[in-house]
Amino acid sequence: MRLAEQLNRALHSLLEDPRVYLLGEDIADPYGGAFKVTKGLSTRFGERVVTTPISESAIVGAATGLALAGDVAIVEVMFADFVALAFDQLVNFAGKSVSMYGHRVPLRLVVRCPTGGGRGYGATHSQSLQKHFIGAPGLSVYEMSPFHEVGAVFHEMIDRAEPALFFEDKILYTRQSFSGGVVDELFRYDHDPAGHARVFVDRPGDADCVLITPGGVAHRALDAMRALLLEYDITCMLVVPARLYPLDAGALLSAIGDATTVFVAEESTAGGTWGAEIAHLLHRRAWKRLRRPVVTIHSDDSVIPSAAHLEERMLISGRRIEHAVMEALRE
């Protein structure tokens, strides 16, 4: 099943609960959202699927009010770039409302953010802004993955009873999710007890190095792993979490096993990123066994171009990951 279809099915299932509301711009039928993820929902669930004015701050503020009143609110931000317009509502209202009233207040809010480049949408519709929410108290950050069932991730976010951002790499919408533990003729995958997906050649932990990526970079990491294996006989294990933040140090250390060489790849530009947090954690907790510092891999420090050849050159790619691994292993 394509991930866009999986998302749509998950939202249909969630909205069967009369406490659940979905808010966003142009999400009602017949349009069904910019990426058609909300197709059919307004027809089936009527007034609980609310097409809103063009104001991300107002949308997230209203959704937070619904969540504070005991309902479940899901917001679609048309492009993740626009979540910056709701930054105040998320960081200063939603995130703090969980704990600033003298006792913990359940706040079931999920903000969906179609993210990333690769589709020629240009500088204002292609960014990966996950890093700006890493470390914000009261906010959890998730990313859609082809290895994690979307419905289960939604239930996890809602059951945490705190505001969550769910970043959905737009490239994944048309891709199929993996199932049955098989990626292709070379790679298999499983899930560890903490829910991290682990992709490997023979068995988890039996690899020359470990790659850690969010779901939107997983296919590019797989391209690099394939080239490294077939051209250089270098084996990698890929670790893909569904939840990026809060970090679970123990679970992450368990996921990478006895790895001595670790890479973290993400589509954002460098500086204050999720990957930097991973590297910092591993430096503190696993330094004695690491052969070298954790290597972080990013897109170029640039505004994202619209021209396809320039966008491809600027964004992180499988080839860039492959070269970073080769360079580190030569040292």
C-alpha positions in Angstrom: 0.0 0.0 0.0 1.3 3.5 -0.8 2.0 5.6 2.2 -0.5 8.3 1.2 -3.2 5.6 1.1 -2.0 4.2 4.5 -2.3 7.7 5.9 -5.8 8.1 4.5 -6.9 4.8 5.9 -5.4 5.7 9.3 -7.3 9.0 9.4 -10.6 7.2 8.4 -10.1 4.9 11.3 -9.2 7.6 13.8 -12.2 9.7 12.9 -14.6 6.9 13.7 -14.1 8.2 17.3 -16.5 11.1 17.7 -13.9 13.0 19.8 -11.5 13.3 16.9 -11.4 16.5 14.7 -9.3 17.2 11.6 -8.5 20.8 10.7 -6.6 22.2 7.7 -6.6 24.2 4.5 -8.5 22.8 1.6 -8.9 19.4 3.2 -12.6 18.9 2.4 -13.9 17.1 -0.7 -13.7 17.3 -3.6 -10.2 18.6 -3.3 -9.1 16.4 -0.4 -5.9 18.2 0.5 -2.8 19.2 -1.4 -1.6 15.6 -1.5 -5.1 13.9 -1.4 -4.4 12.4 2.0 -7.7 13.7 3.3 -9.8 12.5 0.4 -13.3 11.2 1.4 -13.0 12.3 5.0 -15.3 15.3 5.0 -17.9 13.4 3.0 -17.9 10.6 5.6 -17.4 12.6 8.8 -19.0 15.9 8.1 -18.4 18.8 10.5 -15.5 17.1 12.3 -13.4 17.6 9.1 -12.9 21.4 9.1 -11.6 23.4 6.2 -10.0 26.5 7.7 -8.9 30.0 6.6 -5.3 30.4 5.6 -3.7 31.0 9.0 -1.5 28.3 10.4 -1.3 30.1 13.8 -5.1 30.2 14.0 -5.5 26.6 12.9 -3.0 25.2 15.5 -4.4 27.5 18.2 -8.0 26.3 17.6 -6.8 22.7 17.5 -4.9 23.1 20.8 -8.1 24.5 22.3 -10.0 21.4 21.2 -7.3 19.2 22.7 -7.3 21.1 26.0 -11.1 20.6 26.2 -10.6 16.8 26.0 -11.0 16.1 22.2 -8.4 14.8 19.8 -7.2 17.3 17.2 -5.3 16.5 14.1 -4.0 19.4 11.9 -2.8 19.2 8.4 -0.3 22.0 7.6 -0.3 22.1 3.8 3.5 22.3 3.6 5.8 21.9 6.5 7.5 25.2 5.7 4.3 27.0 6.9 4.6 25.4 10.4 6.9 28.3 11.2 3.8 30.5 11.2 2.5 28.3 14.1 5.7 28.2 16.0 4.4 30.4 18.8 1.3 28.3 19.2 3.2 25.1 19.4 6.2 26.1 21.6 4.5 28.7 23.8 1.0 27.4 24.0 0.6 23.7 23.1 3.9 22.4 24.5 3.7 24.3 27.7 0.0 23.6 28.4 0.8 20.0 29.2 2.6 20.9 32.4 2.4 24.6 33.4 -1.0 24.5 35.2 0.4 22.8 38.3 -0.5 19.3 37.2 -0.1 17.3 34.0 -2.9 18.1 31.5 -3.5 15.6 28.6 -3.3 17.3 25.3 -3.9 15.1 22.3 -2.8 17.1 19.3 -1.0 15.9 16.2 0.3 18.4 13.6 0.9 16.7 10.2 3.7 18.4 8.2 4.4 17.4 4.6 8.1 18.0 4.4 11.2 17.8 2.2 12.4 18.5 -1.3 12.8 16.5 -4.4 9.7 17.7 -6.2 10.8 21.0 -7.6 8.6 23.1 -5.3 11.4 25.6 -4.5 12.7 27.5 -1.5 9.5 28.1 0.4 7.8 24.7 -0.1 10.7 22.2 0.3 12.4 22.6 3.6 12.9 20.1 6.4 12.3 22.0 9.6 12.4 19.2 12.1 15.4 20.5 13.9 13.6 23.6 15.0 11.3 21.5 17.3 14.0 19.2 18.7 14.3 20.0 22.4 11.1 22.1 22.8 9.6 21.0 26.2 6.3 19.2 25.9 6.6 18.6 22.1 7.3 15.2 20.6 8.6 14.8 17.0 7.9 11.9 14.8 8.6 11.2 11.1 6.7 8.9 8.7 8.7 5.8 7.7 8.1 3.1 5.1 9.0 0.6 7.9 6.3 1.7 10.4 2.6 1.2 10.1 1.1 4.7 10.0 -2.0 3.9 12.1 0.1 2.4 14.9 2.3 5.6 15.0 -0.8 7.8 15.2 -2.1 5.8 18.1 1.3 6.1 19.8 1.3 9.9 19.3 -2.2 10.3 20.7 -1.7 7.9 23.6 1.3 10.0 24.7 -1.3 12.8 25.4 1.1 15.6 24.5 1.4 17.6 21.4 3.2 15.9 18.5 4.5 16.9 15.1 4.4 14.3 12.5 6.7 15.1 9.5 5.8 13.3 6.3 8.4 13.4 3.6 6.5 14.2 0.4 8.6 11.7 -1.6 7.2 8.9 0.5 3.5 9.6 -0.5 3.8 7.7 -3.7 6.1 4.9 -2.4 4.9 1.6 -1.0 5.5 0.7 2.6 7.6 -2.4 3.4 6.0 -5.5 4.9 6.9 -9.0 5.9 10.4 -8.3 6.9 11.7 -8.1 3.3 13.1 -4.9 1.7 14.5 -6.6 -1.5 16.7 -9.4 -2.6 19.6 -8.0 -0.5 18.1 -6.6 2.6 15.7 -7.7 5.4 14.4 -5.7 8.3 12.9 -6.2 11.8 11.8 -4.0 14.7 13.6 -3.9 18.0 11.7 -3.8 21.3 11.7 0.0 21.2 10.2 0.1 17.8 13.2 1.1 15.8 13.3 -0.5 12.3 16.6 -2.2 11.6 17.6 -3.1 8.0 20.5 -5.5 7.5 22.0 -8.1 5.2 22.4 -11.2 7.4 21.3 -10.3 10.9 21.1 -7.2 13.1 24.4 -6.0 14.4 26.5 -7.9 11.9 27.8 -5.0 9.8 30.8 -2.8 9.3 28.9 0.3 10.3 25.5 1.7 11.3 23.5 4.3 9.5 20.8 6.2 11.5 18.2 8.1 9.5 14.6 9.4 9.8 12.0 7.8 7.6 12.3 10.3 4.8 16.0 9.5 4.2 15.6 5.8 4.5 15.4 5.1 0.7 18.5 7.2 0.1 20.3 5.3 2.8 19.2 2.0 1.2 20.7 3.2 -2.1 24.0 3.9 -0.4 24.0 0.6 1.4 23.3 -1.3 -1.8 26.2 0.5 -3.6 28.6 0.0 -0.7 27.8 -3.7 -0.5 27.9 -4.5 -4.2 30.9 -2.3 -5.2 33.0 -2.4 -2.0 31.7 -5.4 0.0 31.0 -3.0 2.9 28.0 -4.0 5.0 25.8 -1.4 6.8 22.9 -1.7 9.2 20.2 1.0 8.9 18.3 2.1 12.0 15.1 4.1 11.4 13.1 5.4 14.4 9.5 6.4 14.2 10.0 9.0 17.0 12.8 11.4 16.6 12.3 13.2 19.9 12.4 12.8 22.9 15.4 10.6 22.5 15.5 7.3 24.3 19.2 6.9 25.0 19.0 3.3 26.2 16.9 2.2 23.3 19.2 3.9 20.8 22.3 2.3 22.3 20.6 -1.1 22.2 19.6 -0.5 18.5 23.1 0.1 17.3 24.5 -2.9 19.3 28.3 -3.1 19.3 28.8 -0.8 16.3 32.1 1.1 16.3 31.4 3.3 13.3 28.1 5.3 13.2 26.6 7.8 10.7 23.5 9.9 11.0 22.0 11.2 7.8 19.1 13.7 7.5 17.8 16.1 4.9 18.0 19.3 6.9 21.0 21.7 6.7 23.6 21.2 9.4 23.5 23.0 12.7 21.4 22.3 15.8 19.9 19.2 14.3 18.4 15.8 15.4 21.5 14.2 14.0 23.7 16.4 16.1 21.7 15.3 19.2 22.2 11.7 18.3 26.0 12.3 17.8 26.2 14.0 21.2 24.3 11.3 22.9 26.5 8.5 21.4 29.7 10.5 22.1 28.7 10.6 25.8 27.4 7.1 26.2 29.5 5.0 23.7 32.7 6.9 23.2 35.0 4.1 24.5 33.9 1.7 21.8 33.6 4.0 18.9 36.6 4.1 16.5 35.8 7.6 15.3 33.4 10.4 16.0 29.9 9.9 14.8 29.6 11.4 11.3 26.6 13.6 10.5 25.5 14.0 6.9 23.2 16.8 5.7 22.0 18.8 2.7 24.0 21.8 1.6 23.7 25.1 3.5 21.6 26.7 0.9 18.1 27.8 0.0 16.5 25.0 -2.0 16.4 25.7 -5.7 13.4 25.0 -8.0 15.5 23.8 -10.9 15.7 20.0 -10.7 19.4 19.6 -11.4 20.3 22.2 -8.8 17.9 20.8 -6.2 19.4 17.3 -6.7 22.9 18.7 -6.2 22.0 20.5 -3.0 19.9 17.8 -1.2 21.3 14.8 0.6 21.4 11.8 -1.7 22.3 8.1 -1.6 25.6 9.0 -3.4 26.4 11.6 -0.7 25.8 9.1 2.0 28.0 6.5 0.2 30.9 9.0 -0.2 30.7 10.0 3.5 30.9 6.3 4.6 33.8 5.6 2.2 35.7 8.7 3.4 35.3 7.8 7.0 36.3 4.2 6.6 39.4 5.2 4.8 40.7 7.1 7.8 
